Amino acid sequence: MDWRKTAKEAEGLHTVKSLAKSMGIKKSTAVLYIHEMRKGGYVRTMRGRKGKRLYDISPLSLRKVGSDGFIEILNRNSSLKIQRPFKQRVYGKKLTIEEALVRALKSDEPRIVLASLGLFKKPLDWKRIYRLAKKEGLEREIGSMYELSRRCFKVRRMDGRIRRKLRDSPIRKGFIIRRVRRSDFGDIEEMWGMRIPFRKSEIEELG
């Protein structure tokens, strides 16, 4: 069988059940297809919510060259998955979680920014985050998103000195995402001088 052709027909993010349904085959056959396509480099296994296995299928080889881009880091650390028609790779260095967080906030894309909240659950180098945020002029964006994540999840406490530096930084935009809507976090908005673009129900879905 031409597994590259099969991968082209099945392209996308699947579970065993969804792959079987989309191709009109049995679950046991879908498992076999995934196994064979993986050997050809056309399948990458990911983890969804509650550890559920997801299979990213593409006719382009998914064998890794270089290091993960920030989208891949987000998908590995957040229950909210970002789908892209291409895979980002970083060459010559390994992207850190801190760099991925700043790049996500810089994206101005609601789904990416929302997914980035999951990164605050990880052990973070706050000095590095401050340095990166200052370079990009995103100090208050980082601070307000930290407060938001702290309100909704169990996260590691930020270094008090870094938090004060973030609070003392100038307000450059006053919003995290350009397309702002009313949120449920008026106190955080007032504290940081930033408009929060999410409602509490959206964040709770991240678990």
Rosetta constraint file for C-alpha pairs under 8 A:
AtomPair CA 2 CA 6 HARMONIC 6.43 0.50
AtomPair CA 3 CA 7 HARMONIC 5.99 0.50
AtomPair CA 3 CA 36 HARMONIC 7.16 0.50
AtomPair CA 3 CA 37 HARMONIC 5.69 0.50
AtomPair CA 3 CA 40 HARMONIC 7.23 0.50
AtomPair CA 4 CA 8 HARMONIC 6.27 0.50
AtomPair CA 4 CA 37 HARMONIC 7.40 0.50
AtomPair CA 4 CA 40 HARMONIC 7.67 0.50
AtomPair CA 4 CA 42 HARMONIC 7.13 0.50
AtomPair CA 4 CA 59 HARMONIC 5.22 0.50
AtomPair CA 4 CA 60 HARMONIC 7.89 0.50
AtomPair CA 5 CA 9 HARMONIC 6.39 0.50
AtomPair CA 5 CA 59 HARMONIC 6.92 0.50
AtomPair CA 6 CA 10 HARMONIC 6.19 0.50
AtomPair CA 6 CA 59 HARMONIC 7.89 0.50
AtomPair CA 7 CA 11 HARMONIC 5.58 0.50
AtomPair CA 7 CA 37 HARMONIC 6.87 0.50
AtomPair CA 7 CA 42 HARMONIC 6.42 0.50
AtomPair CA 7 CA 57 HARMONIC 6.04 0.50
AtomPair CA 7 CA 58 HARMONIC 5.53 0.50
AtomPair CA 7 CA 59 HARMONIC 4.88 0.50
AtomPair CA 8 CA 58 HARMONIC 6.19 0.50
AtomPair CA 8 CA 59 HARMONIC 4.78 0.50
AtomPair CA 10 CA 19 HARMONIC 7.07 0.50
AtomPair CA 10 CA 22 HARMONIC 7.52 0.50
AtomPair CA 10 CA 23 HARMONIC 7.27 0.50
AtomPair CA 10 CA 57 HARMONIC 6.67 0.50
AtomPair CA 10 CA 58 HARMONIC 7.66 0.50
AtomPair CA 11 CA 56 HARMONIC 7.67 0.50
AtomPair CA 11 CA 57 HARMONIC 4.95 0.50
AtomPair CA 11 CA 58 HARMONIC 4.95 0.50
AtomPair CA 11 CA 59 HARMONIC 6.94 0.50
AtomPair CA 12 CA 56 HARMONIC 5.84 0.50
AtomPair CA 12 CA 57 HARMONIC 5.28 0.50
AtomPair CA 12 CA 58 HARMONIC 6.64 0.50
AtomPair CA 13 CA 54 HARMONIC 6.56 0.50
AtomPair CA 13 CA 55 HARMONIC 5.57 0.50
AtomPair CA 13 CA 56 HARMONIC 4.53 0.50
AtomPair CA 13 CA 57 HARMONIC 6.24 0.50
AtomPair CA 14 CA 18 HARMONIC 5.64 0.50
AtomPair CA 14 CA 19 HARMONIC 5.68 0.50
AtomPair CA 14 CA 54 HARMONIC 5.58 0.50
AtomPair CA 14 CA 55 HARMONIC 5.04 0.50
AtomPair CA 14 CA 56 HARMONIC 6.45 0.50
AtomPair CA 14 CA 57 HARMONIC 7.55 0.50
AtomPair CA 15 CA 19 HARMONIC 6.12 0.50
AtomPair CA 15 CA 53 HARMONIC 6.56 0.50
AtomPair CA 15 CA 54 HARMONIC 5.06 0.50
AtomPair CA 15 CA 55 HARMONIC 6.04 0.50
AtomPair CA 16 CA 20 HARMONIC 6.16 0.50
AtomPair CA 16 CA 27 HARMONIC 6.32 0.50
AtomPair CA 16 CA 30 HARMONIC 6.05 0.50
AtomPair CA 16 CA 31 HARMONIC 6.45 0.50
AtomPair CA 16 CA 54 HARMONIC 7.97 0.50
AtomPair CA 16 CA 55 HARMONIC 7.91 0.50
AtomPair CA 17 CA 21 HARMONIC 6.24 0.50
AtomPair CA 17 CA 27 HARMONIC 6.23 0.50
AtomPair CA 17 CA 30 HARMONIC 7.89 0.50
AtomPair CA 18 CA 22 HARMONIC 6.03 0.50
AtomPair CA 19 CA 23 HARMONIC 6.13 0.50
AtomPair CA 19 CA 30 HARMONIC 6.34 0.50
AtomPair CA 20 CA 24 HARMONIC 5.69 0.50
AtomPair CA 20 CA 25 HARMONIC 4.86 0.50
AtomPair CA 20 CA 26 HARMONIC 5.66 0.50
AtomPair CA 20 CA 27 HARMONIC 5.43 0.50
AtomPair CA 20 CA 29 HARMONIC 7.56 0.50
AtomPair CA 20 CA 30 HARMONIC 5.30 0.50
AtomPair CA 21 CA 25 HARMONIC 6.59 0.50
AtomPair CA 21 CA 26 HARMONIC 7.98 0.50
AtomPair CA 25 CA 29 HARMONIC 6.26 0.50
AtomPair CA 25 CA 30 HARMONIC 6.58 0.50
AtomPair CA 26 CA 30 HARMONIC 6.23 0.50
AtomPair CA 27 CA 31 HARMONIC 6.28 0.50
AtomPair CA 28 CA 32 HARMONIC 6.49 0.50
AtomPair CA 29 CA 33 HARMONIC 6.19 0.50
AtomPair CA 30 CA 34 HARMONIC 6.17 0.50
AtomPair CA 31 CA 35 HARMONIC 6.23 0.50
AtomPair CA 32 CA 36 HARMONIC 6.24 0.50
AtomPair CA 33 CA 37 HARMONIC 5.99 0.50
AtomPair CA 34 CA 38 HARMONIC 5.93 0.50
AtomPair CA 34 CA 43 HARMONIC 6.86 0.50
AtomPair CA 34 CA 55 HARMONIC 7.93 0.50
AtomPair CA 35 CA 39 HARMONIC 6.50 0.50
AtomPair CA 36 CA 40 HARMONIC 6.66 0.50
AtomPair CA 37 CA 41 HARMONIC 6.40 0.50
AtomPair CA 37 CA 42 HARMONIC 5.22 0.50
AtomPair CA 37 CA 43 HARMONIC 5.88 0.50
AtomPair CA 38 CA 42 HARMONIC 5.36 0.50
AtomPair CA 38 CA 43 HARMONIC 4.53 0.50
AtomPair CA 38 CA 44 HARMONIC 6.91 0.50
AtomPair CA 40 CA 61 HARMONIC 7.47 0.50
AtomPair CA 41 CA 61 HARMONIC 4.99 0.50
AtomPair CA 41 CA 62 HARMONIC 5.32 0.50
AtomPair CA 41 CA 63 HARMONIC 5.38 0.50
AtomPair CA 42 CA 57 HARMONIC 5.71 0.50
AtomPair CA 42 CA 58 HARMONIC 5.29 0.50
AtomPair CA 42 CA 59 HARMONIC 5.80 0.50
AtomPair CA 42 CA 60 HARMONIC 6.40 0.50
AtomPair CA 42 CA 61 HARMONIC 5.12 0.50
AtomPair CA 42 CA 62 HARMONIC 5.48 0.50
AtomPair CA 42 CA 63 HARMONIC 7.71 0.50
AtomPair CA 43 CA 55 HARMONIC 6.27 0.50
AtomPair CA 43 CA 56 HARMONIC 5.54 0.50
AtomPair CA 43 CA 57 HARMONIC 4.65 0.50
AtomPair CA 43 CA 58 HARMONIC 6.59 0.50
AtomPair CA 43 CA 62 HARMONIC 6.52 0.50
AtomPair CA 44 CA 55 HARMONIC 5.75 0.50
AtomPair CA 44 CA 56 HARMONIC 5.10 0.50
AtomPair CA 44 CA 57 HARMONIC 6.69 0.50
AtomPair CA 44 CA 62 HARMONIC 6.63 0.50
AtomPair CA 45 CA 53 HARMONIC 6.76 0.50
AtomPair CA 45 CA 54 HARMONIC 5.80 0.50
AtomPair CA 45 CA 55 HARMONIC 4.74 0.50
AtomPair CA 45 CA 56 HARMONIC 6.29 0.50
AtomPair CA 46 CA 53 HARMONIC 5.90 0.50
AtomPair CA 46 CA 54 HARMONIC 4.97 0.50
AtomPair CA 46 CA 55 HARMONIC 6.10 0.50
AtomPair CA 46 CA 56 HARMONIC 7.20 0.50
AtomPair CA 46 CA 76 HARMONIC 7.52 0.50
AtomPair CA 47 CA 51 HARMONIC 5.24 0.50
AtomPair CA 47 CA 52 HARMONIC 5.47 0.50
AtomPair CA 47 CA 53 HARMONIC 4.90 0.50
AtomPair CA 47 CA 54 HARMONIC 5.73 0.50
AtomPair CA 47 CA 76 HARMONIC 7.41 0.50
AtomPair CA 48 CA 52 HARMONIC 4.86 0.50
AtomPair CA 48 CA 53 HARMONIC 6.12 0.50
AtomPair CA 48 CA 54 HARMONIC 6.24 0.50
AtomPair CA 48 CA 79 HARMONIC 6.05 0.50
AtomPair CA 48 CA 81 HARMONIC 7.66 0.50
AtomPair CA 49 CA 79 HARMONIC 5.32 0.50
AtomPair CA 58 CA 62 HARMONIC 7.15 0.50
AtomPair CA 65 CA 89 HARMONIC 7.23 0.50
AtomPair CA 66 CA 89 HARMONIC 5.75 0.50
AtomPair CA 66 CA 90 HARMONIC 5.55 0.50
AtomPair CA 66 CA 91 HARMONIC 4.91 0.50
AtomPair CA 66 CA 92 HARMONIC 7.32 0.50
AtomPair CA 67 CA 89 HARMONIC 5.47 0.50
AtomPair CA 67 CA 90 HARMONIC 4.93 0.50
AtomPair CA 67 CA 91 HARMONIC 6.30 0.50
AtomPair CA 67 CA 93 HARMONIC 7.10 0.50
AtomPair CA 67 CA 94 HARMONIC 5.56 0.50
AtomPair CA 67 CA 95 HARMONIC 7.14 0.50
AtomPair CA 68 CA 72 HARMONIC 5.65 0.50
AtomPair CA 68 CA 73 HARMONIC 6.52 0.50
AtomPair CA 68 CA 88 HARMONIC 6.69 0.50
AtomPair CA 68 CA 89 HARMONIC 5.17 0.50
AtomPair CA 68 CA 90 HARMONIC 6.07 0.50
AtomPair CA 68 CA 94 HARMONIC 7.30 0.50
AtomPair CA 68 CA 95 HARMONIC 6.92 0.50
AtomPair CA 69 CA 73 HARMONIC 6.50 0.50
AtomPair CA 69 CA 87 HARMONIC 7.73 0.50
AtomPair CA 69 CA 88 HARMONIC 4.78 0.50
AtomPair CA 69 CA 89 HARMONIC 4.84 0.50
AtomPair CA 69 CA 90 HARMONIC 5.62 0.50
AtomPair CA 69 CA 95 HARMONIC 6.78 0.50
AtomPair CA 69 CA 100 HARMONIC 7.75 0.50
AtomPair CA 70 CA 74 HARMONIC 6.14 0.50
AtomPair CA 70 CA 88 HARMONIC 7.52 0.50
AtomPair CA 70 CA 95 HARMONIC 7.19 0.50
AtomPair CA 70 CA 97 HARMONIC 7.97 0.50
AtomPair CA 70 CA 99 HARMONIC 7.71 0.50
AtomPair CA 70 CA 100 HARMONIC 4.61 0.50
AtomPair CA 70 CA 101 HARMONIC 7.78 0.50
AtomPair CA 70 CA 103 HARMONIC 7.05 0.50
AtomPair CA 70 CA 104 HARMONIC 7.28 0.50
AtomPair CA 71 CA 75 HARMONIC 6.21 0.50
AtomPair CA 71 CA 82 HARMONIC 6.81 0.50
AtomPair CA 71 CA 88 HARMONIC 7.08 0.50
AtomPair CA 71 CA 100 HARMONIC 7.71 0.50
AtomPair CA 72 CA 76 HARMONIC 6.18 0.50
AtomPair CA 72 CA 87 HARMONIC 7.93 0.50
AtomPair CA 72 CA 88 HARMONIC 7.41 0.50
AtomPair CA 73 CA 77 HARMONIC 6.30 0.50
AtomPair CA 73 CA 97 HARMONIC 7.03 0.50
AtomPair CA 73 CA 100 HARMONIC 6.81 0.50
AtomPair CA 74 CA 78 HARMONIC 5.72 0.50
AtomPair CA 74 CA 81 HARMONIC 7.52 0.50
AtomPair CA 74 CA 82 HARMONIC 7.74 0.50
AtomPair CA 74 CA 100 HARMONIC 7.34 0.50
AtomPair CA 74 CA 115 HARMONIC 6.57 0.50
AtomPair CA 74 CA 116 HARMONIC 6.29 0.50
AtomPair CA 74 CA 118 HARMONIC 7.67 0.50
AtomPair CA 74 CA 119 HARMONIC 7.24 0.50
AtomPair CA 75 CA 79 HARMONIC 7.21 0.50
AtomPair CA 75 CA 80 HARMONIC 6.97 0.50
AtomPair CA 75 CA 81 HARMONIC 5.09 0.50
AtomPair CA 75 CA 82 HARMONIC 6.36 0.50
AtomPair CA 75 CA 115 HARMONIC 7.96 0.50
AtomPair CA 77 CA 118 HARMONIC 6.07 0.50
AtomPair CA 77 CA 119 HARMONIC 6.19 0.50
AtomPair CA 78 CA 115 HARMONIC 5.85 0.50
AtomPair CA 78 CA 116 HARMONIC 7.17 0.50
AtomPair CA 78 CA 117 HARMONIC 7.66 0.50
AtomPair CA 78 CA 118 HARMONIC 4.73 0.50
AtomPair CA 78 CA 119 HARMONIC 6.96 0.50
AtomPair CA 78 CA 206 HARMONIC 7.48 0.50
AtomPair CA 79 CA 115 HARMONIC 7.49 0.50
AtomPair CA 79 CA 118 HARMONIC 7.49 0.50
AtomPair CA 79 CA 206 HARMONIC 5.77 0.50
AtomPair CA 79 CA 207 HARMONIC 7.55 0.50
AtomPair CA 80 CA 114 HARMONIC 7.97 0.50
AtomPair CA 80 CA 115 HARMONIC 5.41 0.50
AtomPair CA 80 CA 206 HARMONIC 6.42 0.50
AtomPair CA 81 CA 115 HARMONIC 7.26 0.50
AtomPair CA 82 CA 111 HARMONIC 7.41 0.50
AtomPair CA 82 CA 112 HARMONIC 6.89 0.50
AtomPair CA 82 CA 115 HARMONIC 7.92 0.50
AtomPair CA 90 CA 94 HARMONIC 6.87 0.50
AtomPair CA 90 CA 95 HARMONIC 7.13 0.50
AtomPair CA 95 CA 99 HARMONIC 6.33 0.50
AtomPair CA 95 CA 100 HARMONIC 6.86 0.50
AtomPair CA 96 CA 100 HARMONIC 6.27 0.50
AtomPair CA 97 CA 101 HARMONIC 6.12 0.50
AtomPair CA 97 CA 119 HARMONIC 7.08 0.50
AtomPair CA 97 CA 124 HARMONIC 7.51 0.50
AtomPair CA 98 CA 102 HARMONIC 6.47 0.50
AtomPair CA 98 CA 124 HARMONIC 6.74 0.50
AtomPair CA 98 CA 125 HARMONIC 7.10 0.50
AtomPair CA 98 CA 128 HARMONIC 6.93 0.50
AtomPair CA 98 CA 129 HARMONIC 5.56 0.50
AtomPair CA 98 CA 132 HARMONIC 7.98 0.50
AtomPair CA 99 CA 103 HARMONIC 6.14 0.50
AtomPair CA 99 CA 129 HARMONIC 7.45 0.50
AtomPair CA 99 CA 132 HARMONIC 7.14 0.50
AtomPair CA 100 CA 104 HARMONIC 6.05 0.50
AtomPair CA 101 CA 105 HARMONIC 6.43 0.50
AtomPair CA 101 CA 116 HARMONIC 6.02 0.50
AtomPair CA 101 CA 119 HARMONIC 6.78 0.50
AtomPair CA 102 CA 106 HARMONIC 6.18 0.50
AtomPair CA 102 CA 129 HARMONIC 7.55 0.50
AtomPair CA 102 CA 132 HARMONIC 6.97 0.50
AtomPair CA 102 CA 133 HARMONIC 6.38 0.50
AtomPair CA 102 CA 138 HARMONIC 7.70 0.50
AtomPair CA 102 CA 142 HARMONIC 7.66 0.50
AtomPair CA 103 CA 107 HARMONIC 6.25 0.50
AtomPair CA 104 CA 108 HARMONIC 7.76 0.50
AtomPair CA 104 CA 112 HARMONIC 5.93 0.50
AtomPair CA 104 CA 113 HARMONIC 5.59 0.50
AtomPair CA 104 CA 116 HARMONIC 6.26 0.50
AtomPair CA 105 CA 112 HARMONIC 7.72 0.50
AtomPair CA 105 CA 113 HARMONIC 5.46 0.50
AtomPair CA 105 CA 116 HARMONIC 7.52 0.50
AtomPair CA 105 CA 138 HARMONIC 7.86 0.50
AtomPair CA 105 CA 141 HARMONIC 7.34 0.50
AtomPair CA 105 CA 142 HARMONIC 7.74 0.50
AtomPair CA 105 CA 176 HARMONIC 7.31 0.50
AtomPair CA 106 CA 138 HARMONIC 7.74 0.50
AtomPair CA 107 CA 112 HARMONIC 7.29 0.50
AtomPair CA 107 CA 113 HARMONIC 7.41 0.50
AtomPair CA 108 CA 112 HARMONIC 7.96 0.50
AtomPair CA 108 CA 113 HARMONIC 7.17 0.50
AtomPair CA 108 CA 176 HARMONIC 7.22 0.50
AtomPair CA 108 CA 177 HARMONIC 5.09 0.50
AtomPair CA 108 CA 178 HARMONIC 6.71 0.50
AtomPair CA 109 CA 113 HARMONIC 6.12 0.50
AtomPair CA 109 CA 177 HARMONIC 6.96 0.50
AtomPair CA 110 CA 114 HARMONIC 6.02 0.50
AtomPair CA 110 CA 177 HARMONIC 6.76 0.50
AtomPair CA 110 CA 197 HARMONIC 7.79 0.50
AtomPair CA 111 CA 115 HARMONIC 6.12 0.50
AtomPair CA 112 CA 116 HARMONIC 6.22 0.50
AtomPair CA 113 CA 117 HARMONIC 7.14 0.50
AtomPair CA 114 CA 198 HARMONIC 7.85 0.50
AtomPair CA 114 CA 203 HARMONIC 7.42 0.50
AtomPair CA 115 CA 206 HARMONIC 7.92 0.50
AtomPair CA 116 CA 120 HARMONIC 7.64 0.50
AtomPair CA 117 CA 121 HARMONIC 7.79 0.50
AtomPair CA 117 CA 145 HARMONIC 7.03 0.50
AtomPair CA 117 CA 146 HARMONIC 7.76 0.50
AtomPair CA 117 CA 149 HARMONIC 5.88 0.50
AtomPair CA 118 CA 122 HARMONIC 7.78 0.50
AtomPair CA 118 CA 149 HARMONIC 7.88 0.50
AtomPair CA 118 CA 206 HARMONIC 7.68 0.50
AtomPair CA 120 CA 124 HARMONIC 7.36 0.50
AtomPair CA 120 CA 146 HARMONIC 6.84 0.50
AtomPair CA 120 CA 149 HARMONIC 6.72 0.50
AtomPair CA 120 CA 155 HARMONIC 6.12 0.50
AtomPair CA 120 CA 156 HARMONIC 7.39 0.50
AtomPair CA 121 CA 153 HARMONIC 7.64 0.50
AtomPair CA 121 CA 154 HARMONIC 6.87 0.50
AtomPair CA 121 CA 155 HARMONIC 4.72 0.50
AtomPair CA 121 CA 156 HARMONIC 6.56 0.50
AtomPair CA 122 CA 155 HARMONIC 7.48 0.50
AtomPair CA 122 CA 156 HARMONIC 7.46 0.50
AtomPair CA 123 CA 156 HARMONIC 6.89 0.50
AtomPair CA 124 CA 129 HARMONIC 7.86 0.50
AtomPair CA 125 CA 129 HARMONIC 6.33 0.50
AtomPair CA 126 CA 130 HARMONIC 6.10 0.50
AtomPair CA 126 CA 158 HARMONIC 6.73 0.50
AtomPair CA 126 CA 159 HARMONIC 6.63 0.50
AtomPair CA 126 CA 162 HARMONIC 6.78 0.50
AtomPair CA 127 CA 131 HARMONIC 6.22 0.50
AtomPair CA 127 CA 162 HARMONIC 6.88 0.50
AtomPair CA 128 CA 132 HARMONIC 6.15 0.50
AtomPair CA 129 CA 133 HARMONIC 5.91 0.50
AtomPair CA 130 CA 134 HARMONIC 5.93 0.50
AtomPair CA 130 CA 139 HARMONIC 6.82 0.50
AtomPair CA 130 CA 162 HARMONIC 6.79 0.50
AtomPair CA 130 CA 166 HARMONIC 7.39 0.50
AtomPair CA 131 CA 135 HARMONIC 6.29 0.50
AtomPair CA 132 CA 136 HARMONIC 6.45 0.50
AtomPair CA 133 CA 137 HARMONIC 5.85 0.50
AtomPair CA 133 CA 138 HARMONIC 4.72 0.50
AtomPair CA 133 CA 139 HARMONIC 5.03 0.50
AtomPair CA 133 CA 142 HARMONIC 7.09 0.50
AtomPair CA 134 CA 138 HARMONIC 6.09 0.50
AtomPair CA 134 CA 139 HARMONIC 5.65 0.50
AtomPair CA 137 CA 172 HARMONIC 7.47 0.50
AtomPair CA 138 CA 142 HARMONIC 6.22 0.50
AtomPair CA 139 CA 143 HARMONIC 6.28 0.50
AtomPair CA 139 CA 166 HARMONIC 5.15 0.50
AtomPair CA 139 CA 167 HARMONIC 7.80 0.50
AtomPair CA 139 CA 169 HARMONIC 6.47 0.50
AtomPair CA 140 CA 144 HARMONIC 5.99 0.50
AtomPair CA 140 CA 166 HARMONIC 5.80 0.50
AtomPair CA 140 CA 167 HARMONIC 6.55 0.50
AtomPair CA 140 CA 169 HARMONIC 6.85 0.50
AtomPair CA 140 CA 170 HARMONIC 7.85 0.50
AtomPair CA 140 CA 171 HARMONIC 6.94 0.50
AtomPair CA 140 CA 192 HARMONIC 6.29 0.50
AtomPair CA 140 CA 193 HARMONIC 7.75 0.50
AtomPair CA 140 CA 194 HARMONIC 7.16 0.50
AtomPair CA 141 CA 145 HARMONIC 6.13 0.50
AtomPair CA 141 CA 175 HARMONIC 7.68 0.50
AtomPair CA 141 CA 176 HARMONIC 5.89 0.50
AtomPair CA 141 CA 194 HARMONIC 7.06 0.50
AtomPair CA 142 CA 146 HARMONIC 6.09 0.50
AtomPair CA 142 CA 166 HARMONIC 7.83 0.50
AtomPair CA 143 CA 147 HARMONIC 6.35 0.50
AtomPair CA 143 CA 163 HARMONIC 6.91 0.50
AtomPair CA 143 CA 166 HARMONIC 6.08 0.50
AtomPair CA 143 CA 167 HARMONIC 7.17 0.50
AtomPair CA 143 CA 192 HARMONIC 7.23 0.50
AtomPair CA 144 CA 148 HARMONIC 6.18 0.50
AtomPair CA 144 CA 188 HARMONIC 6.58 0.50
AtomPair CA 144 CA 189 HARMONIC 7.43 0.50
AtomPair CA 144 CA 192 HARMONIC 5.92 0.50
AtomPair CA 144 CA 194 HARMONIC 6.96 0.50
AtomPair CA 144 CA 196 HARMONIC 7.86 0.50
AtomPair CA 145 CA 149 HARMONIC 6.11 0.50
AtomPair CA 146 CA 150 HARMONIC 6.05 0.50
AtomPair CA 147 CA 151 HARMONIC 6.16 0.50
AtomPair CA 147 CA 188 HARMONIC 6.97 0.50
AtomPair CA 148 CA 152 HARMONIC 6.50 0.50
AtomPair CA 148 CA 185 HARMONIC 7.99 0.50
AtomPair CA 148 CA 188 HARMONIC 7.34 0.50
AtomPair CA 149 CA 153 HARMONIC 5.62 0.50
AtomPair CA 149 CA 154 HARMONIC 7.86 0.50
AtomPair CA 149 CA 155 HARMONIC 7.11 0.50
AtomPair CA 150 CA 154 HARMONIC 6.27 0.50
AtomPair CA 150 CA 155 HARMONIC 5.76 0.50
AtomPair CA 152 CA 203 HARMONIC 7.18 0.50
AtomPair CA 152 CA 204 HARMONIC 6.87 0.50
AtomPair CA 153 CA 207 HARMONIC 7.53 0.50
AtomPair CA 158 CA 162 HARMONIC 7.18 0.50
AtomPair CA 158 CA 163 HARMONIC 6.60 0.50
AtomPair CA 159 CA 163 HARMONIC 6.31 0.50
AtomPair CA 160 CA 164 HARMONIC 6.28 0.50
AtomPair CA 161 CA 165 HARMONIC 6.34 0.50
AtomPair CA 162 CA 166 HARMONIC 6.21 0.50
AtomPair CA 163 CA 167 HARMONIC 6.20 0.50
AtomPair CA 164 CA 168 HARMONIC 6.09 0.50
AtomPair CA 165 CA 169 HARMONIC 6.32 0.50
AtomPair CA 167 CA 192 HARMONIC 6.67 0.50
AtomPair CA 171 CA 193 HARMONIC 6.79 0.50
AtomPair CA 171 CA 194 HARMONIC 7.93 0.50
AtomPair CA 173 CA 194 HARMONIC 7.80 0.50
AtomPair CA 174 CA 193 HARMONIC 5.83 0.50
AtomPair CA 174 CA 194 HARMONIC 4.44 0.50
AtomPair CA 174 CA 195 HARMONIC 6.13 0.50
AtomPair CA 175 CA 180 HARMONIC 7.21 0.50
AtomPair CA 175 CA 194 HARMONIC 4.81 0.50
AtomPair CA 175 CA 195 HARMONIC 4.55 0.50
AtomPair CA 175 CA 196 HARMONIC 6.89 0.50
AtomPair CA 175 CA 197 HARMONIC 7.99 0.50
AtomPair CA 176 CA 194 HARMONIC 6.70 0.50
AtomPair CA 176 CA 195 HARMONIC 6.42 0.50
AtomPair CA 176 CA 196 HARMONIC 6.57 0.50
AtomPair CA 176 CA 197 HARMONIC 7.04 0.50
AtomPair CA 177 CA 197 HARMONIC 6.58 0.50
AtomPair CA 179 CA 197 HARMONIC 7.80 0.50
AtomPair CA 180 CA 195 HARMONIC 7.08 0.50
AtomPair CA 180 CA 196 HARMONIC 7.54 0.50
AtomPair CA 180 CA 197 HARMONIC 5.37 0.50
AtomPair CA 181 CA 196 HARMONIC 7.94 0.50
AtomPair CA 181 CA 197 HARMONIC 5.59 0.50
AtomPair CA 181 CA 198 HARMONIC 7.56 0.50
AtomPair CA 182 CA 196 HARMONIC 7.63 0.50
AtomPair CA 182 CA 197 HARMONIC 6.74 0.50
AtomPair CA 182 CA 198 HARMONIC 7.67 0.50
AtomPair CA 182 CA 199 HARMONIC 7.79 0.50
AtomPair CA 183 CA 195 HARMONIC 7.89 0.50
AtomPair CA 183 CA 196 HARMONIC 5.92 0.50
AtomPair CA 183 CA 197 HARMONIC 5.92 0.50
AtomPair CA 183 CA 198 HARMONIC 5.41 0.50
AtomPair CA 183 CA 199 HARMONIC 4.95 0.50
AtomPair CA 183 CA 200 HARMONIC 7.66 0.50
AtomPair CA 184 CA 198 HARMONIC 7.47 0.50
AtomPair CA 184 CA 199 HARMONIC 5.36 0.50
AtomPair CA 184 CA 200 HARMONIC 6.05 0.50
AtomPair CA 185 CA 189 HARMONIC 6.38 0.50
AtomPair CA 185 CA 196 HARMONIC 6.84 0.50
AtomPair CA 185 CA 199 HARMONIC 7.74 0.50
AtomPair CA 185 CA 200 HARMONIC 7.89 0.50
AtomPair CA 186 CA 190 HARMONIC 6.15 0.50
AtomPair CA 187 CA 191 HARMONIC 6.09 0.50
AtomPair CA 188 CA 192 HARMONIC 6.13 0.50
AtomPair CA 188 CA 193 HARMONIC 7.99 0.50
AtomPair CA 188 CA 194 HARMONIC 7.82 0.50
AtomPair CA 188 CA 196 HARMONIC 7.89 0.50
AtomPair CA 189 CA 193 HARMONIC 5.35 0.50
AtomPair CA 189 CA 194 HARMONIC 4.93 0.50
AtomPair CA 189 CA 195 HARMONIC 5.32 0.50
AtomPair CA 189 CA 196 HARMONIC 6.32 0.50
AtomPair CA 190 CA 194 HARMONIC 7.18 0.50
AtomPair CA 198 CA 202 HARMONIC 6.52 0.50
AtomPair CA 198 CA 203 HARMONIC 7.22 0.50
AtomPair CA 199 CA 203 HARMONIC 6.80 0.50
AtomPair CA 200 CA 204 HARMONIC 6.17 0.50
AtomPair CA 201 CA 205 HARMONIC 6.51 0.50
AtomPair CA 202 CA 206 HARMONIC 7.39 0.50
AtomPair CA 203 CA 207 HARMONIC 7.54 0.50
